[in-house]
Amino acid sequence: MGREPLTKYIVLFVVSLQITCAILLRHRSPLSPLFIFVAYAIGGTANHNLFLAIHEITHNLAFRRVAPNKLLAIFANFPIGIPYATAFKVGFSPSGQPEGKGNDNSLLGISHRTS
């Protein structure tokens, strides 16, 4: 376990896919079968992928330094619609320890030992 160098490229692809779908469907009715299918199958899968990517990025697993990870998380958050990427880490690592060491607090407030 550790940094995954492909994360930034996957995020770029998925955000581009979301934007491309939005541009291509901009003149379609939101109630049309094609729009509903694309929103559910492609949009739902892409959004879930971005939620998981933001989770990994907030553990600083995309880049070595913190600042590029924060910028990538903000970029990955664009198609989701609700800005949460910068506040996501608040519930995770209050001790500032790297991934896999010490307590890892979930958003539900449940703490468990990982070391």
C-alpha positions as CSV (number, residue, x, y, z in Angstrom):
1,M,0.0,0.0,0.0
2,G,1.2,3.5,-0.7
3,R,1.0,6.1,-3.4
4,E,-0.8,5.3,-6.6
5,P,0.7,7.3,-9.5
6,L,-2.3,6.5,-11.9
7,T,-4.8,8.2,-9.6
8,K,-4.3,11.7,-11.2
9,Y,-4.8,10.2,-14.7
10,I,-7.9,8.3,-13.7
11,V,-9.4,11.4,-12.1
12,L,-8.6,13.5,-15.2
13,F,-10.3,10.9,-17.4
14,V,-13.4,10.6,-15.2
15,V,-13.9,14.3,-14.8
16,S,-13.4,14.7,-18.6
17,L,-16.0,11.9,-19.1
18,Q,-18.5,13.7,-16.9
19,I,-18.0,17.1,-18.6
20,T,-18.2,15.4,-22.1
21,C,-21.5,13.7,-21.2
22,A,-22.9,17.0,-19.8
23,I,-22.0,18.8,-23.1
24,L,-23.4,16.1,-25.3
25,L,-26.7,15.9,-23.4
26,R,-27.2,19.6,-22.8
27,H,-30.1,19.8,-25.3
28,R,-31.8,16.6,-24.2
29,S,-34.8,16.5,-21.9
30,P,-33.8,15.3,-18.4
31,L,-36.8,12.9,-18.7
32,S,-35.6,11.3,-22.0
33,P,-34.6,7.6,-21.8
34,L,-31.1,8.3,-23.1
35,F,-30.5,11.1,-20.5
36,I,-31.8,8.9,-17.6
37,F,-29.6,6.0,-18.8
38,V,-26.4,8.1,-19.1
39,A,-27.1,9.8,-15.8
40,Y,-27.6,6.5,-14.0
41,A,-25.1,4.2,-15.7
42,I,-22.3,6.6,-16.5
43,G,-22.9,9.5,-14.2
44,G,-23.5,7.3,-11.1
45,T,-20.5,5.2,-11.7
46,A,-18.3,8.1,-12.4
47,N,-19.5,10.0,-9.3
48,H,-18.8,6.9,-7.1
49,N,-15.4,6.7,-8.7
50,L,-14.7,10.3,-7.8
51,F,-15.9,9.9,-4.2
52,L,-13.5,7.0,-3.8
53,A,-10.7,8.9,-5.5
54,I,-11.2,11.9,-3.2
55,H,-11.1,9.6,-0.2
56,E,-7.7,8.2,-1.3
57,I,-6.4,11.7,-2.3
58,T,-7.3,13.1,1.2
59,H,-4.9,10.4,2.5
60,N,-2.2,12.0,0.3
61,L,-1.9,8.9,-1.8
62,A,-1.8,10.6,-5.3
63,F,1.2,12.9,-4.8
64,R,4.1,13.1,-2.3
65,R,3.2,16.6,-1.1
66,V,0.0,17.8,0.5
67,A,-0.7,20.8,-1.8
68,P,-1.0,18.8,-5.1
69,N,-3.2,16.3,-3.4
70,K,-5.6,19.1,-2.2
71,L,-5.7,20.6,-5.7
72,L,-6.5,17.2,-7.2
73,A,-9.2,16.6,-4.7
74,I,-10.8,20.0,-5.5
75,F,-10.6,19.2,-9.2
76,A,-12.1,15.7,-8.7
77,N,-15.0,17.4,-6.8
78,F,-16.1,19.7,-9.7
79,P,-18.6,17.3,-11.4
80,I,-20.1,16.1,-8.0
81,G,-21.9,19.4,-7.4
82,I,-21.6,19.5,-3.6
83,P,-18.2,20.9,-2.6
84,Y,-16.9,18.6,0.1
85,A,-13.4,17.6,-0.9
86,T,-11.6,20.1,1.3
87,A,-13.7,19.3,4.4
88,F,-13.5,15.5,3.9
89,K,-10.3,14.9,5.7
90,V,-11.4,16.7,8.8
91,G,-13.0,13.5,10.2
92,F,-10.2,11.2,9.2
93,S,-6.8,12.0,10.6
94,P,-6.9,14.3,13.6
95,S,-3.5,13.2,14.7
96,G,-1.9,14.0,11.4
97,Q,-0.4,10.5,11.1
98,P,0.1,8.9,7.7
99,E,-2.4,6.3,6.4
100,G,-2.3,3.0,8.3
101,K,-0.8,4.3,11.5
102,G,-2.7,5.2,14.7
103,N,-6.4,5.9,14.9
104,D,-8.4,6.4,11.8
105,N,-11.7,8.1,12.7
106,S,-14.6,7.6,10.3
107,L,-17.2,10.3,9.6
108,L,-19.6,8.4,11.9
109,G,-17.3,9.0,14.8
110,I,-16.3,5.3,15.2
111,S,-12.6,5.0,16.0
112,H,-10.6,1.8,15.5
113,R,-6.9,0.9,15.8
114,T,-5.1,0.2,12.6
115,S,-1.6,-0.5,13.9
